[in-house]
Amino acid sequence: KVMEDIEDTAWMVDGRCRRPGVDTSIWIHGIDKTKRSKQIRALALGECRLCPVQWVCVEFAIRTLDDWNVCAVEVDDRRLLAEREDWASLLDMAHESRMSVTQLVDHLRRGATT
């Protein structure tokens, strides 16, 4: 299991979004569909793809019903993942195999589960 305790947010300090000098506002453009917002989200998602806690981040977003912030993937992609009964197992599998959350969602969109 990627996340043991929803109340334990100590993992957040390891996020790329928490590095010194990073503009954390780029992660709060989750549902805004303007062109500028899409460009900003692309910057955030670029960081997320390299983030060592991306799997926990997306699990936290799913468990807390966060529909605003960018958390490893676009809000719509997170909804796609959350609609599956096996989403937690899929995140675990992706984490264990070091597959990014973006890659996992891409697999799901193509109809693959592993």
Backbone as CSV, one residue per row, in Angstrom:
resi,resn,N_x,N_y,N_z,CA_x,CA_y,CA_z,C_x,C_y,C_z
1,LYS,0.851,-1.185,0.000,0.000,0.000,0.000,0.886,1.233,0.000
2,VAL,0.621,2.139,-0.912,1.432,3.344,-1.036,1.271,4.230,0.194
3,MET,0.046,4.525,0.576,-0.220,5.414,1.708,-0.763,4.596,2.872
4,GLU,-0.060,4.648,3.980,-0.485,3.897,5.159,-1.530,4.644,5.979
5,ASP,-1.358,5.954,6.109,-2.224,6.736,6.991,-2.507,8.087,6.336
6,ILE,-3.754,8.360,6.055,-4.159,9.602,5.387,-3.788,10.844,6.202
7,GLU,-3.722,10.693,7.508,-3.381,11.825,8.381,-1.885,12.138,8.374
8,ASP,-1.064,11.167,7.975,0.387,11.346,7.962,0.801,11.998,6.647
9,THR,1.126,13.258,6.705,1.506,13.992,5.501,3.004,14.297,5.463
10,ALA,3.791,13.561,6.238,5.237,13.778,6.274,5.865,13.593,4.894
11,TRP,5.280,12.752,4.059,5.797,12.487,2.717,5.845,13.755,1.860
12,MET,5.009,14.737,2.185,4.920,15.939,1.360,6.243,16.690,1.261
13,VAL,7.063,16.633,2.275,8.339,17.362,2.249,9.280,16.823,1.177
14,ASP,9.045,15.603,0.711,9.889,15.015,-0.326,9.415,15.333,-1.740
15,GLY,8.293,16.032,-1.852,7.756,16.372,-3.170,8.590,17.415,-3.884
16,ARG,8.654,17.297,-5.190,9.375,18.306,-5.989,8.726,19.673,-5.844
17,CYS,7.449,19.700,-5.523,6.748,20.971,-5.337,7.166,21.659,-4.044
18,ARG,7.888,20.976,-3.193,8.311,21.550,-1.904,9.770,21.988,-1.898
19,ARG,10.440,21.882,-3.034,11.845,22.283,-3.091,11.980,23.796,-2.903
20,PRO,13.067,24.227,-2.301,13.284,25.670,-2.124,13.295,26.387,-3.473
21,GLY,12.627,27.514,-3.509,12.610,28.344,-4.707,11.566,27.968,-5.744
22,VAL,10.821,26.901,-5.508,9.793,26.483,-6.463,8.517,27.282,-6.211
23,ASP,7.924,27.778,-7.289,6.660,28.516,-7.197,5.526,27.509,-7.044
24,THR,5.061,27.318,-5.837,4.037,26.310,-5.576,2.678,26.655,-6.176
25,SER,2.492,27.878,-6.620,1.198,28.260,-7.197,0.923,27.527,-8.507
26,ILE,1.950,26.958,-9.151,1.706,26.273,-10.425,0.906,24.986,-10.246
27,TRP,0.751,24.518,-9.017,-0.005,23.291,-8.769,-1.480,23.554,-8.452
28,ILE,-1.921,24.795,-8.462,-3.312,25.072,-8.089,-4.189,25.464,-9.278
29,HIS,-3.862,24.952,-10.429,-4.617,25.271,-11.639,-5.337,24.039,-12.172
30,GLY,-5.778,23.176,-11.283,-6.331,21.888,-11.663,-7.499,21.877,-12.610
31,ILE,-8.504,22.714,-12.396,-9.701,22.624,-13.243,-9.903,23.838,-14.137
32,ASP,-9.043,24.819,-14.031,-9.126,25.996,-14.888,-8.704,25.584,-16.303
33,LYS,-9.551,25.835,-17.290,-9.291,25.357,-18.651,-8.733,26.429,-19.593
34,THR,-8.290,27.572,-19.076,-7.736,28.598,-19.948,-6.397,28.124,-20.515
35,LYS,-6.010,28.718,-21.639,-4.741,28.348,-22.277,-3.564,28.587,-21.328
36,ARG,-3.551,29.717,-20.660,-2.461,30.028,-19.726,-2.417,29.001,-18.599
37,SER,-3.559,28.620,-18.090,-3.607,27.640,-17.022,-3.086,26.286,-17.498
38,LYS,-3.413,25.910,-18.732,-2.906,24.646,-19.282,-1.391,24.674,-19.386
39,GLN,-0.830,25.818,-19.759,0.624,25.947,-19.841,1.259,25.817,-18.453
40,ILE,0.626,26.422,-17.469,1.135,26.348,-16.099,1.039,24.920,-15.578
41,ARG,-0.091,24.252,-15.855,-0.241,22.848,-15.433,0.813,21.964,-16.075
42,ALA,1.156,22.246,-17.321,2.188,21.456,-18.002,3.519,21.561,-17.266
43,LEU,3.837,22.754,-16.759,5.062,22.919,-15.954,4.985,22.074,-14.686
44,ALA,3.847,22.134,-14.020,3.671,21.362,-12.788,3.768,19.868,-13.066
45,LEU,3.108,19.406,-14.116,3.120,17.977,-14.431,4.501,17.489,-14.825
46,GLY,5.288,18.356,-15.443,6.679,18.006,-15.751,7.461,17.704,-14.478
47,GLU,7.232,18.503,-13.452,7.860,18.248,-12.147,7.311,16.968,-11.522
48,CYS,6.001,16.770,-11.641,5.359,15.596,-11.035,5.899,14.287,-11.603
49,ARG,6.161,14.254,-12.902,6.652,13.024,-13.530,7.971,12.564,-12.933
50,LEU,8.722,13.494,-12.384,10.025,13.179,-11.799,9.987,13.080,-10.278
51,CYS,8.831,13.286,-9.710,8.693,13.388,-8.259,8.762,12.013,-7.583
52,PRO,9.533,11.901,-6.509,9.654,10.620,-5.813,8.419,10.238,-4.998
53,VAL,7.471,11.151,-4.833,6.264,10.834,-4.048,4.979,10.966,-4.868
54,GLN,5.086,10.913,-6.184,3.922,11.117,-7.056,2.800,10.120,-6.784
55,TRP,3.116,8.883,-6.433,2.099,7.855,-6.202,1.312,8.156,-4.926
56,VAL,2.016,8.603,-3.898,1.355,8.979,-2.649,0.539,10.250,-2.858
57,CYS,1.064,11.148,-3.642,0.381,12.414,-3.912,-0.964,12.177,-4.581
58,VAL,-0.974,11.348,-5.623,-2.245,11.103,-6.311,-3.192,10.311,-5.416
59,GLU,-2.663,9.396,-4.614,-3.534,8.671,-3.682,-4.143,9.623,-2.658
60,PHE,-3.335,10.536,-2.149,-3.838,11.529,-1.197,-4.948,12.356,-1.845
61,ALA,-4.735,12.776,-3.087,-5.741,13.579,-3.792,-7.040,12.794,-3.984
62,ILE,-6.922,11.509,-4.306,-8.121,10.687,-4.484,-8.838,10.510,-3.154
63,ARG,-8.097,10.201,-2.110,-8.716,9.944,-0.807,-9.328,11.203,-0.183
64,THR,-8.754,12.371,-0.483,-9.278,13.614,0.088,-10.233,14.331,-0.872
65,LEU,-10.504,13.709,-2.013,-11.416,14.262,-3.021,-10.971,15.632,-3.520
66,ASP,-9.665,15.815,-3.686,-9.105,17.072,-4.178,-9.360,17.173,-5.677
67,ASP,-10.214,18.077,-6.062,-10.522,18.286,-7.475,-9.980,19.618,-7.985
68,TRP,-9.058,20.195,-7.283,-8.561,21.500,-7.698,-7.084,21.489,-8.047
69,ASN,-6.275,20.873,-7.224,-4.830,20.924,-7.408,-4.327,19.866,-8.375
70,VAL,-3.208,20.181,-9.025,-2.501,19.194,-9.825,-1.745,18.313,-8.842
71,CYS,-2.046,17.038,-8.853,-1.398,16.072,-7.956,-0.956,14.881,-8.787
72,ALA,0.204,14.984,-9.397,0.824,13.946,-10.214,0.219,13.822,-11.612
73,VAL,-1.062,14.022,-11.752,-1.723,13.964,-13.067,-2.835,15.012,-13.114
74,GLU,-3.364,15.231,-14.306,-4.492,16.146,-14.472,-5.684,15.660,-13.650
75,VAL,-6.544,16.563,-13.265,-7.730,16.224,-12.478,-8.574,15.172,-13.202
76,ASP,-8.769,15.329,-14.499,-9.569,14.360,-15.258,-8.932,12.971,-15.250
77,ASP,-7.616,12.918,-15.334,-6.911,11.631,-15.289,-7.041,10.994,-13.914
78,ARG,-7.001,11.828,-12.890,-7.167,11.317,-11.523,-8.565,10.755,-11.333
79,ARG,-9.552,11.408,-11.916,-10.929,10.903,-11.839,-11.040,9.549,-12.542
80,LEU,-10.399,9.416,-13.704,-10.387,8.149,-14.431,-9.828,7.033,-13.555
81,LEU,-8.744,7.312,-12.894,-8.130,6.333,-12.002,-9.038,6.029,-10.808
82,ALA,-9.583,7.055,-10.198,-10.408,6.890,-8.992,-11.702,6.128,-9.253
83,GLU,-12.180,6.145,-10.485,-13.414,5.431,-10.820,-13.238,3.914,-10.801
84,ARG,-12.015,3.467,-10.808,-11.742,2.035,-10.818,-11.712,1.499,-9.389
85,GLU,-12.302,0.342,-9.173,-12.266,-0.274,-7.839,-10.848,-0.636,-7.429
86,ASP,-10.005,-0.939,-8.394,-8.646,-1.398,-8.104,-7.600,-0.277,-8.177
87,TRP,-8.043,0.975,-8.053,-7.105,2.084,-8.227,-5.935,2.027,-7.258
88,ALA,-6.176,1.647,-6.002,-5.082,1.607,-5.026,-4.078,0.526,-5.401
89,SER,-4.557,-0.615,-5.832,-3.662,-1.700,-6.265,-2.859,-1.286,-7.498
90,LEU,-3.512,-0.578,-8.404,-2.810,-0.110,-9.596,-1.704,0.888,-9.234
91,LEU,-1.991,1.766,-8.284,-0.954,2.704,-7.838,0.203,1.959,-7.185
92,ASP,-0.118,0.956,-6.375,0.934,0.150,-5.744,1.805,-0.514,-6.805
93,MET,1.169,-1.118,-7.801,1.898,-1.777,-8.869,2.788,-0.785,-9.614
94,ALA,2.242,0.383,-9.925,3.022,1.407,-10.623,4.209,1.846,-9.771
95,HIS,3.982,2.052,-8.496,5.044,2.471,-7.594,6.146,1.414,-7.520
96,GLU,5.752,0.171,-7.342,6.733,-0.917,-7.230,7.563,-1.073,-8.497
97,SER,6.945,-0.831,-9.637,7.672,-0.976,-10.904,8.291,0.343,-11.375
98,ARG,8.157,1.382,-10.574,8.687,2.723,-10.866,8.072,3.312,-12.138
99,MET,6.822,2.941,-12.399,6.064,3.512,-13.504,5.464,4.824,-13.005
100,SER,5.613,5.881,-13.772,5.032,7.147,-13.336,3.508,7.037,-13.349
101,VAL,2.866,7.891,-12.587,1.404,7.912,-12.564,0.879,8.283,-13.954
102,THR,1.583,9.150,-14.654,1.202,9.513,-16.015,1.224,8.288,-16.922
103,GLN,2.252,7.464,-16.804,2.323,6.244,-17.608,1.182,5.295,-17.262
104,LEU,0.879,5.182,-15.990,-0.224,4.324,-15.560,-1.534,4.783,-16.199
105,VAL,-1.806,6.067,-16.135,-3.039,6.599,-16.719,-3.046,6.378,-18.230
106,ASP,-1.902,6.546,-18.875,-1.819,6.288,-20.314,-2.183,4.836,-20.617
107,HIS,-1.692,3.910,-19.798,-2.036,2.493,-19.971,-3.538,2.289,-19.812
108,LEU,-4.121,2.930,-18.811,-5.556,2.789,-18.594,-6.360,3.339,-19.758
109,ARG,-5.937,4.445,-20.288,-6.640,5.040,-21.426,-6.574,4.137,-22.655
110,ARG,-5.492,3.375,-22.777,-5.349,2.443,-23.902,-6.026,1.104,-23.631
111,GLY,-6.586,0.941,-22.422,-7.294,-0.291,-22.098,-6.468,-1.349,-21.408
112,ALA,-5.215,-1.052,-21.066,-4.357,-2.013,-20.371,-4.451,-1.777,-18.878
113,THR,-4.239,-2.814,-18.078,-4.269,-2.653,-16.613,-2.924,-2.969,-15.990
114,THR,-1.977,-3.503,-16.735,-0.645,-3.779,-16.182,0.424,-3.357,-17.141
